[in-house]
């Protein structure tokens, strides 16, 4: 490989890998993969080099060979930075390489890796992060460096001084890098020095000189590309068989894994009898434990069921009590307070009709009484809508949809039942407030622009659907449902011996389906507003 005979090197490294796998030596396997990858790296096949460097690192991580780990991490860093342009990952691998080179105290490699890290940071113009590594190289170049690093070091110093606008120093370092690159025939680093110096000269406004160095960069880059083409042409045979070579390498590793599997299967068969006996004993123990646990769980489940039923009964009793109180308060407000306020207003009216000159306080008092009368009436109707009492469930729901319709949200009421149909008063009241709660949820949470409330009768059941085109939610998430007061609605429907189902998905709207057995109108009913 060092002599440039990459075809022969790849063939030899394949044989070496086959023997290393037979020896089950992770250190040798990792070294072979590193050599294979390095050959592809020299052949300008970064994807294949990247593949084998990673395979090598997998085996190297199983060993204590920190020198090999250092090289593999550094080589991966080169591919990420120079080929893939993924500098964040490249810097990560460079820093891992630096950890291992520091651990084995390889002073040349420490210097070289610091150079790579500086270059990577400067390439993305993160001069602040790269400067500490540049300082280290400046201090140690004379002691541990060599001609292959001095050109790049001068170029990096030029880039840093350019970033802080120290133009005289930047010029010195760039020109020194170019001079040393020409002397040492370091063509790759020299080409980058031409490019960076051209950028600096453009920044300072010396466009003629900048163009000259840019032209030198282009010519040298083309020369390097030509050399690379010649290199590839010399190994045309291996280039044509690269995929076959990869399959051969994979086959070697696959055979190794197959032998490992066969060995494991043999060991498994030897242990099988012991495992079976142990499993039988364990199963017997588990059966006994499960039987005991099952009896305890049944007892606990019975207690939980009883507790759940008690809680539901308490909740239903609370809801029924609230609805009864709602009726009583609505009736009291309408028949007593409202009547008293009306009577007081009539007395004041009679007084004002008989008296020509009366104080303004009388007029204000009359207005206050009228306002109080209106508020009491509105409150009584809110507690128990008059439409629900007078004309039944369907008129009341249609009115509810109309009241809640606005320019942002349109409620559509669809009813296939004869609107003159009347049900039991308590039944109508419960259904009305259930639907009202669901409509409130739609207004508060759905961000919909349209909602459809539909009712139908089928086999003595009332079928209710409320559909909206809002943002929806995950209906399987109990905590979200609980936040919408769904538990209380479920309890009300359970109390009516009905069923309740929600189908909702994010960004797909929500559909609420309810079915309850119908409670028909009782002959002896006590109206909420008996005086009407």
MARKOL-143241 format. One record per residue (C-alpha): residue in three letters; z, x, y. Coordinates in steps of 0.5 Angstrom, whole numbers, padded with zeros to 4 digits, always signed. Example, Ala and Ser with C-alpha at 12.3 -4.5 7.8 and 13.67 -1.06 7.14 Angstrom:
<rs>
ALA+0016+0025-0009/SER+0014+0027-0002/
</rs>
This chain:
<rs>
UNK+0000+0000+0000/UNK+0002+0006+0005/UNK-0005+0009+0003/UNK-0009+0002+0005/UNK-0011+0001-0002/UNK-0008-0006-0002/UNK-0012-0009-0008/UNK-0009-0004-0013/UNK-0002-0005-0009/UNK-0002-0012-0011/UNK-0005-0011-0018/UNK+0001-0006-0019/UNK+0006-0010-0016/UNK+0004-0016-0020/UNK+0006-0012-0026/UNK+0012-0010-0023/UNK+0014-0017-0022/UNK+0013-0019-0029/UNK+0017-0013-0032/UNK+0023-0014-0027/UNK+0023-0022-0029/UNK+0024-0020-0036/UNK+0029-0015-0034/UNK+0033-0021-0030/UNK+0034-0016-0025/UNK+0034-0020-0018/UNK+0034-0014-0014/UNK+0028-0011-0017/UNK+0025-0018-0017/UNK+0026-0019-0009/UNK+0023-0012-0008/UNK+0017-0014-0012/UNK+0016-0020-0008/UNK+0017-0016-0001/UNK+0012-0011-0003/UNK+0007-0017-0005/UNK+0009-0020+0002/UNK+0008-0014+0006/UNK+0001-0013+0003/UNK-0001-0020+0005/UNK+0002-0018+0012/UNK-0003-0012+0012/UNK-0009-0016+0010/UNK-0007-0021+0016/UNK-0005-0027+0011/UNK+0001-0029+0015/UNK+0002-0035+0011/UNK+0002-0032+0004/UNK+0006-0026+0007/UNK+0011-0032+0009/UNK+0011-0035+0003/UNK+0013-0029-0001/UNK+0018-0026+0004/UNK+0022-0033+0003/UNK+0021-0032-0005/UNK+0024-0025-0004/UNK+0030-0027+0000/UNK+0032-0032-0005/UNK+0033-0027-0010/UNK+0036-0022-0005/UNK+0041-0027-0003/UNK+0044-0026-0010/UNK+0045-0019-0010/UNK+0049-0014-0005/UNK+0043-0010-0003/UNK+0044-0011+0005/UNK+0038-0006+0006/UNK+0033-0011+0003/UNK+0036-0017+0006/UNK+0035-0013+0013/UNK+0028-0012+0012/UNK+0026-0019+0009/UNK+0030-0022+0015/UNK+0026-0017+0020/UNK+0019-0019+0017/UNK+0021-0026+0017/UNK+0023-0025+0024/UNK+0016-0022+0026/UNK+0012-0028+0023/UNK+0016-0033+0026/UNK+0015-0029+0033/UNK+0008-0026+0033/UNK+0004-0031+0028/UNK+0008-0038+0028/UNK+0010-0037+0036/UNK+0017-0040+0033/UNK+0021-0036+0038/UNK+0028-0039+0036/UNK+0027-0038+0029/UNK+0024-0031+0030/UNK+0030-0029+0034/UNK+0035-0032+0028/UNK+0032-0028+0023/UNK+0032-0022+0027/UNK+0039-0023+0029/UNK+0041-0024+0021/UNK+0037-0017+0020/UNK+0041-0014+0026/UNK+0048-0016+0022/UNK+0045-0013+0015/UNK+0043-0006+0019/UNK+0049-0006+0022/UNK+0053-0007+0016/UNK+0049-0001+0012/UNK+0049+0003+0019/UNK+0042+0004+0019/UNK+0042+0007+0026/UNK+0034+0007+0026/UNK+0033+0000+0024/UNK+0039-0003+0029/UNK+0035+0000+0034/UNK+0028-0003+0032/UNK+0031-0010+0031/UNK+0034-0009+0038/UNK+0027-0008+0040/UNK+0024-0014+0037/UNK+0030-0018+0039/UNK+0029-0016+0046/UNK+0021-0017+0046/UNK+0022-0024+0043/UNK+0027-0026+0049/UNK+0022-0023+0054/UNK+0016-0027+0051/UNK+0019-0033+0053/UNK+0022-0030+0059/UNK+0029-0031+0057/UNK+0031-0024+0061/UNK+0038-0026+0061/UNK+0039-0026+0054/UNK+0034-0020+0052/UNK+0037-0015+0057/UNK+0044-0013+0053/UNK+0039-0011+0047/UNK+0034-0007+0052/UNK+0041-0004+0055/UNK+0042-0002+0048/UNK+0035+0001+0046/UNK+0035+0005+0053/UNK+0042+0008+0051/UNK+0040+0010+0044/UNK+0032+0011+0044/UNK+0033+0019+0045/UNK+0038+0020+0039/UNK+0035+0015+0034/UNK+0028+0013+0037/UNK+0021+0015+0035/UNK+0014+0015+0038/UNK+0013+0008+0035/UNK+0018+0005+0039/UNK+0018+0009+0046/UNK+0011+0005+0048/UNK+0014-0001+0047/UNK+0021+0001+0050/UNK+0017+0003+0057/UNK+0013-0004+0057/UNK+0020-0008+0056/UNK+0023-0004+0062/UNK+0017-0006+0066/UNK+0017-0013+0064/UNK+0025-0013+0066/UNK+0024-0010+0073/UNK+0018-0015+0074/UNK+0023-0021+0073/UNK+0028-0018+0078/UNK+0022-0016+0083/UNK+0024-0009+0082/UNK+0016-0007+0083/UNK+0017+0001+0084/UNK+0021+0001+0077/UNK+0016-0004+0074/UNK+0010+0000+0076/UNK+0013+0007+0073/UNK+0015+0004+0066/UNK+0008+0000+0065/UNK+0004+0006+0067/UNK+0009+0011+0063/UNK+0008+0006+0057/UNK+0000+0006+0058/UNK+0000+0014+0058/UNK+0005+0015+0052/UNK+0001+0009+0048/UNK-0006+0013+0049/UNK-0003+0020+0047/UNK+0001+0017+0041/UNK-0005+0013+0039/UNK+0000+0007+0039/UNK-0006+0002+0039/UNK-0002-0005+0038/UNK+0003-0003+0043/UNK-0002+0000+0048/UNK-0006-0007+0048/UNK+0000-0011+0050/UNK+0002-0006+0055/UNK-0005-0007+0058/UNK-0004-0014+0058/UNK+0003-0014+0061/UNK+0001-0009+0067/UNK-0005-0014+0068/UNK+0000-0020+0069/UNK+0005-0016+0074/UNK-0001-0013+0078/UNK-0003-0020+0079/UNK+0004-0022+0081/UNK+0004-0017+0086/UNK-0003-0019+0089/UNK-0007-0013+0086/UNK-0013-0017+0083/UNK-0018-0011+0082/UNK-0013-0007+0079/UNK-0010-0013+0074/UNK-0018-0014+0072/UNK-0019-0007+0070/UNK-0013-0007+0066/UNK-0014-0014+0063/UNK-0021-0011+0061/UNK-0018-0005+0058/UNK-0013-0010+0054/UNK-0019-0014+0052/UNK-0023-0008+0049/UNK-0017-0005+0045/UNK-0016-0012+0042/UNK-0023-0013+0040/UNK-0023-0006+0037/UNK-0016-0008+0033/UNK-0020-0014+0031/UNK-0026-0010+0028/UNK-0021-0005+0025/UNK-0018-0011+0022/UNK-0025-0014+0019/UNK-0026-0007+0016/UNK-0020-0007+0013/UNK-0021-0014+0010/UNK-0028-0012+0008/UNK-0026-0006+0004/UNK-0021-0011+0000/UNK-0026-0017-0001/UNK-0025-0018-0008/UNK-0018-0019-0007/UNK-0019-0024-0002/UNK-0024-0028-0006/UNK-0018-0028-0012/UNK-0012-0029-0007/UNK-0011-0036-0010/UNK-0012-0034-0017/UNK-0007-0028-0015/UNK-0002-0033-0013/UNK-0002-0038-0019/UNK-0001-0032-0023/UNK+0005-0030-0020/UNK+0007-0037-0020/UNK+0006-0037-0028/UNK+0010-0031-0029/UNK+0016-0034-0025/UNK+0015-0040-0029/UNK+0015-0037-0036/UNK+0021-0033-0034/UNK+0024-0040-0032/UNK+0022-0043-0038/UNK+0025-0038-0042/UNK+0032-0039-0038/UNK+0031-0047-0040/UNK+0030-0045-0047/UNK+0036-0041-0047/UNK+0040-0046-0044/UNK+0038-0051-0049/UNK+0040-0047-0054/UNK+0047-0046-0051/UNK+0048-0053-0050/UNK+0046-0055-0057/UNK+0052-0050-0059/UNK+0057-0054-0055/UNK+0054-0061-0056/UNK+0059-0062-0062/UNK+0065-0060-0058/UNK+0063-0064-0052/UNK+0061-0071-0056/UNK+0068-0070-0059/UNK+0071-0069-0052/UNK+0067-0075-0049/UNK+0070-0080-0055/UNK+0077-0078-0054/UNK+0075-0079-0046/UNK+0072-0086-0047/UNK+0078-0088-0051/UNK+0083-0086-0046/UNK+0078-0089-0041/UNK+0077-0096-0045/UNK+0085-0097-0045/UNK+0085-0095-0037/UNK+0080-0100-0036/UNK+0083-0105-0040/UNK+0090-0104-0036/UNK+0086-0104-0029/UNK+0082-0110-0030/UNK+0088-0114-0032/UNK+0091-0111-0025/UNK+0085-0113-0021/UNK+0084-0120-0024/UNK+0092-0121-0021/UNK+0090-0118-0015/UNK+0084-0122-0014/UNK+0087-0128-0015/UNK+0092-0127-0010/UNK+0086-0125-0005/UNK+0083-0131-0007/UNK+0089-0135-0005/UNK+0090-0131+0001/UNK+0083-0132+0003/UNK+0083-0140+0002/UNK+0090-0140+0006/UNK+0087-0136+0012/UNK+0080-0141+0012/UNK+0085-0147+0012/UNK+0089-0145+0018/UNK+0082-0143+0021/UNK+0080-0150+0020/UNK+0086-0153+0022/UNK+0086-0149+0028/UNK+0079-0151+0030/UNK+0080-0159+0028/UNK+0086-0158+0033/UNK+0082-0155+0038/UNK+0077-0161+0037/UNK+0082-0166+0037/UNK+0085-0163+0043/UNK+0078-0163+0047/UNK+0077-0170+0046/UNK+0084-0172+0048/UNK+0084-0168+0054/UNK+0077-0171+0056/UNK+0079-0178+0055/UNK+0085-0177+0059/UNK+0081-0173+0065/UNK+0076-0179+0065/UNK+0081-0185+0064/UNK+0087-0183+0068/UNK+0086-0177+0073/UNK+0079-0179+0075/UNK+0081-0186+0075/UNK+0087-0184+0080/UNK+0082-0180+0084/UNK+0077-0186+0085/UNK+0083-0190+0087/UNK+0086-0186+0092/UNK+0079-0185+0095/UNK+0078-0192+0095/UNK+0084-0193+0099/UNK+0082-0188+0104/UNK+0076-0191+0105/UNK+0079-0198+0106/UNK+0083-0195+0111/UNK+0078-0191+0115/UNK+0074-0198+0115/UNK+0079-0201+0118/UNK+0081-0196+0123/UNK+0077-0193+0128/UNK+0080-0187+0131/UNK+0083-0183+0125/UNK+0085-0176+0125/UNK+0080-0171+0122/UNK+0085-0169+0116/UNK+0084-0176+0113/UNK+0076-0174+0113/UNK+0078-0168+0110/UNK+0082-0171+0105/UNK+0077-0176+0103/UNK+0072-0170+0102/UNK+0077-0166+0098/UNK+0079-0172+0093/UNK+0071-0173+0092/UNK+0070-0166+0090/UNK+0076-0166+0085/UNK+0073-0173+0082/UNK+0067-0169+0081/UNK+0070-0163+0078/UNK+0074-0167+0074/UNK+0068-0171+0071/UNK+0064-0165+0070/UNK+0070-0162+0066/UNK+0071-0168+0062/UNK+0064-0168+0060/UNK+0064-0161+0059/UNK+0069-0162+0054/UNK+0066-0168+0051/UNK+0059-0169+0053/UNK+0058-0176+0055/UNK+0051-0176+0052/UNK+0054-0174+0046/UNK+0059-0180+0046/UNK+0054-0185+0049/UNK+0047-0184+0046/UNK+0049-0179+0040/UNK+0047-0172+0037/UNK+0040-0172+0038/UNK+0040-0174+0046/UNK+0046-0169+0047/UNK+0042-0163+0044/UNK+0036-0164+0047/UNK+0040-0165+0054/UNK+0043-0158+0052/UNK+0037-0155+0051/UNK+0034-0157+0057/UNK+0040-0155+0061/UNK+0040-0148+0058/UNK+0032-0147+0059/UNK+0030-0142+0065/UNK+0025-0138+0067/UNK+0027-0132+0062/UNK+0029-0136+0056/UNK+0026-0143+0054/UNK+0029-0147+0049/UNK+0025-0152+0045/UNK+0028-0158+0041/UNK+0024-0161+0035/UNK+0027-0167+0032/UNK+0024-0170+0026/UNK+0030-0175+0025/UNK+0030-0182+0029/UNK+0033-0181+0035/UNK+0037-0187+0035/UNK+0041-0185+0028/UNK+0048-0184+0029/UNK+0053-0181+0025/UNK+0060-0180+0024/UNK+0063-0179+0031/UNK+0067-0173+0029/UNK+0061-0170+0025/UNK+0057-0171+0031/UNK+0062-0167+0035/UNK+0062-0161+0030/UNK+0055-0160+0029/UNK+0054-0161+0037/UNK+0059-0155+0038/UNK+0057-0151+0032/UNK+0049-0151+0035/UNK+0052-0150+0042/UNK+0056-0144+0040/UNK+0049-0141+0037/UNK+0045-0143+0043/UNK+0051-0139+0047/UNK+0050-0133+0042/UNK+0042-0133+0043/UNK+0043-0133+0051/UNK+0048-0127+0051/UNK+0045-0123+0046/UNK+0038-0124+0044/UNK+0034-0122+0050/UNK+0029-0127+0047/UNK+0024-0131+0052/UNK+0024-0137+0047/UNK+0028-0140+0042/UNK+0027-0147+0038/UNK+0032-0151+0035/UNK+0030-0156+0030/UNK+0033-0162+0026/UNK+0031-0165+0020/UNK+0034-0170+0014/UNK+0033-0169+0007/UNK+0037-0172+0001/UNK+0043-0174+0005/UNK+0043-0167+0008/UNK+0042-0165+0015/UNK+0038-0159+0016/UNK+0038-0154+0022/UNK+0034-0148+0024/UNK+0035-0144+0030/UNK+0030-0139+0031/UNK+0029-0134+0037/UNK+0024-0128+0038/UNK+0029-0123+0041/UNK+0031-0116+0039/UNK+0035-0118+0033/UNK+0040-0114+0029/UNK+0042-0112+0022/UNK+0045-0118+0019/UNK+0048-0114+0013/UNK+0053-0111+0018/UNK+0059-0115+0018/UNK+0062-0112+0024/UNK+0056-0114+0028/UNK+0056-0121+0026/UNK+0064-0121+0027/UNK+0063-0119+0034/UNK+0058-0126+0035/UNK+0064-0130+0033/UNK+0060-0132+0026/UNK+0066-0132+0022/UNK+0069-0138+0026/UNK+0062-0142+0025/UNK+0062-0140+0018/UNK+0069-0143+0017/UNK+0067-0150+0021/UNK+0061-0150+0016/UNK+0065-0149+0010/UNK+0070-0155+0012/UNK+0064-0159+0013/UNK+0062-0157+0005/UNK+0055-0154+0008/UNK+0051-0147+0007/UNK+0050-0142+0013/UNK+0045-0137+0013/UNK+0042-0131+0018/UNK+0036-0128+0017/UNK+0035-0122+0022/UNK+0032-0115+0023/UNK+0032-0111+0029/UNK+0026-0112+0034/UNK+0024-0118+0029/UNK+0028-0124+0032/UNK+0033-0128+0029/UNK+0033-0134+0024/UNK+0040-0139+0023/UNK+0039-0144+0017/UNK+0045-0149+0016/UNK+0045-0155+0011/UNK+0051-0160+0011/UNK+0052-0166+0008/UNK+0051-0172+0013/UNK+0057-0176+0015/UNK+0055-0183+0017/UNK+0057-0187+0022/UNK+0064-0191+0021/UNK+0065-0198+0023/UNK+0072-0197+0026/UNK+0071-0191+0031/UNK+0075-0190+0037/UNK+0070-0188+0043/UNK+0072-0182+0047/UNK+0071-0186+0054/UNK+0073-0193+0052/UNK+0073-0196+0059/UNK+0065-0194+0059/
</rs>
